[in-house]
Amino acid sequence: QVQLVEFGGGLVQAGGSLRLSCAASGSIFRINAMGWHRQAPGKQRELVATITSTSSTNYADSVRGRFTISRDNAKNTFYLQMNSLKPEDTAVYYCAAKDRDSLYPNYWGQGTQVTVSS
């Protein structure tokens, strides 16, 4: 099993920045990709960004150029740096990870609220 714990949500004004962290523990050798998802009120959960074990990254069109996903293998932690935040970025953000044998995330963090005020 893998446990994911998130840190770093909060309230920020439009145009501001936040950094989310996700610390992984347990059987982390099983993981080959990690990512961030978000869910706004009344909307479906959506993929924000992913990073693989080879540090290949991918972003949703809505955040490309503003958000950056990264990882620190020594700390078993990955991050989402969010710049130029917009009110529409307001959501609960979840970190997630998947096993090598899975197409979809197997493990999820508890979620952290990000609120961007206009």
Residue, then its C-alpha position, 0 to 999 in steps of 0.5 A: q500500500v501507498q499513503l499520500v498526504e497533502f500539504g499547502g492549500g489555502l486562500v489566495q488572491a487572483g494572480g497569486s501563487l501557492r505550492l502544494s506538496c504530496a508526501a508518499s510513504g509505504s510501498i512507493f517502489r510500486i509507483n510509476a506515475m503521480g499527479w494532481h487532480r481537482q474537483a470544483p463544487g458541482k463539477q467532475r474531478e479533473l486531471v491537472a498535471t502528471i509526472t512519470s518516474t522518468s519525470s515526463t510531465n503533462y498538463a491540462d490545457s487550462v493550467r499549462g504555462r501557469f502550473t508546474i509539477s515536480r518531484d523530489n525523489a530523496k524526499n518521496t514528495f511531489y509538488l504542484q507550483m501554481n502561479s497566476l491563479k484564477p478564481e476558476d482554479t478554486a477546487v479541492y486538489y487531490c494528489a494521486a499515484k498509480d502502480r506500474d500495472s494500473l491505467y488509473p490512480n490506485y492511491w489518493g490523498q485526502g484533498t486540500q482546499v484551494t480558494v482563489s478570490s477575485 
